[in-house]
Structures are given as structure tokens and as C-alpha cells.
Amino acid sequence: MSSLPRGLRGVATLAGLVALAVYAWGLLHLAGSVLEAEDGGVNSAPMPPCRGSEQAAQVIDYSVSYLPLSFDCELSGGGSYSAGAIPGYVNPVAVGSALGAVGCAVAAAWVAELRLRAGTREGGAL
């Protein structure tokens, strides 16, 4: 019977590791895009990460966001667009895995608490 909280903690750990790994993968993509944008030199205008759009000629700068991960190209007339540097699955998988990890950890603690209270009512500890 005590394997349920242990199993939930194991699933929480695995989900947390998945969230961490996917987020790190997204950070690698983000760092690569920043390095490309900061490279300068020949063939640096427009910035390589921003070249996939028809608005690339209007790009004057870039901005980076860490939560959620994104690399955005800033336009001369105001506004911005996503450069698509971060794979589309990174943010949803990282958030979903992190929420799953928290949910499993809370469920494991709740089950352990219920069992402890049941054991106390019966006059012994489980």
C-alpha cells in the first residue's frame, strides 16, 4: 500500500526532469539565435534568425523572453514578430510537464497524509 506515494513521487520526478530537459533544449535554440543575431559582419543584415519573414527588411533589433521562451524581431515602425527560433513544442511540453510534476508531488503528499491520519485513528502508524 505504501507504493502509491512512492510511485507518485517517481512520476513527479520524471515529469520534472522532462520539463527541465525540454526547457534546456529551448534555451539552446534561444542561445544559438542570439549568437547568430549578435555575430555581425558580412551578411548580417537582416539578422539571420529574422530572415524568414517578408518584414525582415524592417527589422532593427530583437528581444528575448525566458518565460515563455521566445526570440522576437523588433520592427522599425513598432511592433514585432516571432522569429520561430524556438520549436513550437518546447513551451507547451515544459509547462505541461512542470504542472504534472507539481500535481503528482501534491497528490503523493496528500495520499501519505491520508494514510498517516487513518493509521492514527486506528491506534497505530502506517
N, C-alpha and C positions, 0 to 999 in steps of 0.2 A: 504494500500500500504506500510506502514512503517513496516509491519510484516516480510518482506523478510530479511532485515538486522538483525532483532532480531532473526529470525529463523536460519540464518546462524551463528550468534554468539552462539546460543544454540547448534547447531551441532558441532561447533568448540570446545566448552567447553566439550561436551560429548566425542568427539574424543580425546581430550587432556587427559581427565580423564581415558579413556580406555588405552591410551598409558602409562600413569603413573602407572596404576594398573598392567598391564601386565609386565612392566619393573620391578616393585617391586616384582612381583611373580618370575621373573627370578633371581633377586637379592637374594631372599630367597633360591632358589635352589643353587645358587653360594655360599652363606654363609654356607649352610649345607655341601657342598662338601669341602670347605676349612676347616671347623671344623673337618670333617672326616679325611682329609689328615693330619691335624696337631695333631690328637689325640695321635699318638704314642702308645707305649705299645705293648702288645701281639697282634699278628695277624695284625700288621701294615705295613708289607712289603709283597707285594707291596701295595701302598696306596689304600684304598678301592675304591675311585672313579675311579681309573685307572685299576681295575681288569678285566674289560670286554673284553680286547684285548689280542691277543696272544703275543703282545710285552710287556706285563705287567712286565715280569721278568727284562726288561732293563730299567725300569722307575727309574730315580734318583731324580726327582724334579717335580714341577708343576708350571704353570704360569696362571695368571688370567687376563682377559681382561674385561673392563667395557663397551666399545663401539666397536664392538658388545659384548654382554655378552658371555663369553666362559671360560671354565676350560680346560686347555691343559696339558697333561702329557709329560714331557721332557724326552727324551731317552739318555742313556749313550753315544751312538755313534753320537749324534747330531740329530736334528730333534725333532718332537713332533707329537702328535695326540690328537684329541679332545676326552675327556672322555665321552661326551654325557650327562653331568650333567644338562645342560640347555635344557628344552623341545624345540623341533625344531620349534614350532610356536612362541616362545617368541620374537625373534629378528624381524622377518617379520611383526608381528602384531604391535609391538611397533613402528617400523619405519613407517609403513603404516598409523597407527592412528595419529602419530605426523605430518606426511605430510598432511593428511586430515584436521587436526586441523588448520594448518597454511594456507592451501588453503581456507578453509571456512572463516577464520578470514580476510584474504586479500580480498576475494570476498565480505564479508559484508562491509568492509571499502570502497571498490570500488563502490558498489551499493549506499551506503549512500552519497558518494561524487558526483556520477552522479545525484542523486536526489536533492542534495543541489545546484548543478550548474544549473539544469533545473529550480528549483524554483527561483534562482537569475535572470535567463534570463526572466522569466515570471513576474518579479517585486515583487515577494513575496517569503517567505521561506516556505519550506515544513516541 
